[in-house]
Amino acid sequence: MNDRAQAAGAAAEVRRQAILAAAGKVFLTKGYAAATMLEIARLARTSKRALYQHFASKRDILDRIVLERSREMMAPIDMTAPRSKAAFFEAVASFGAVFLGRLVEPTTIALYRLAICEAGPSNDLGQALEASGRAPVVEGMRRFLGQGAAQGWLETSDLDALTEAYFDLLIGSVTMGQVPDAGALHRRAERAAAALKLLAKGF
């Protein structure tokens, strides 16, 4: 790739990120249902035509926002399986801390509250949070736990139940009341990773 193509690609990515940032603000201030592509384009300081060059629809933008958040959550486990049991559980703890940190961010909480307010037969926001948000994260952790089981670092015959139990333990009531600080979230993630060893034997 030549320098001109690289510059064009970088400029396109900057514009794409500006659109996503603008869309997030519009969704949270206007509500997803009331938001328009024109408002998003204006806030992103781009044309509606340029916006459609990057995203096919408002739902496409929403899916991308949620999916990118999910990918950030999965970063600690979205890699080649660790080479040791200790490294495996360190990755689980790292995932838990990143996951919780993103989960309690004001924008994440606001999106879920907005989804509840806009609940209905065609609730794009709720569908996006499930399909592009929760589902890939849960499946990613299930796959990672499966790698640990294959290595003999976990003893389980039911990955689905173990994954569900892990998230129940990790999240608990963390989003209720006052949001814990980063240190508390890290300690909670470490406890969940440690408890996973004991949980696995029961599944």
C-alpha positions, 0 to 999 in steps of 0.5 A, a space after each residue: 500500500 502506497 503512502 497516498 492509499 495509507 493516508 486515505 485509509 487513515 482519513 476514512 477511519 478518522 471520519 468513521 470514528 467521528 460518525 460513531 462518536 456523533 451517533 452515540 451522542 445523538 442516540 443518548 440525547 434524542 433517543 435512538 428512535 427519534 435520532 436521524 441520519 441527518 442529525 448524526 451527519 451534522 454533529 460529525 461535521 460530514 455530509 449525509 452522502 459521506 455518512 452513507 459511504 461508511 454505514 448503510 443505515 442507522 441500525 448499522 451504526 448502532 450495531 457497530 457502536 455496540 460491537 466495538 464495545 464488545 470487542 474491547 471487553 473481549 480483548 484480554 481473551 481474544 487471543 491464542 490460548 495461554 500456555 499455562 494454567 496460571 496465564 489462563 486464569 490471569 486472562 480470565 481475571 483481566 477480562 473480568 476487570 475490562 468487562 466490568 469497567 465497560 459495563 459500569 460506564 455511564 454511556 453503557 448504563 444509559 444505552 441499557 436504560 434507553 433500550 428499556 424505555 424504547 422497548 417494543 416490537 421493533 426495538 433496534 436498540 435492545 436487539 443490537 445490545 443483545 446480538 452485537 453486545 451481550 451474545 458475542 461476549 458470552 460466546 467469546 468467554 464460553 469459547 475461552 473456557 472451552 480452551 481451558 477445559 481442553 487443556 485440562 485447566 478446568 473440569 467441566 462437562 457443561 460449558 454453557 452452565 459454567 459460563 452462565 455461572 461465571 457471569 452471574 458471579 462476576 456481575 452480581 449486583 455491581 450495576 446496582 446503587 453506587 458504581 464501585 471504583 476501578 480497584 474494587 472492580 479489579 478485586 471482584 474480577 480476581 475473585 470471580 476468576 479464582 472462584 471459577 476453579 471451584 465452580 468448574 468442578 460442579 459443572 
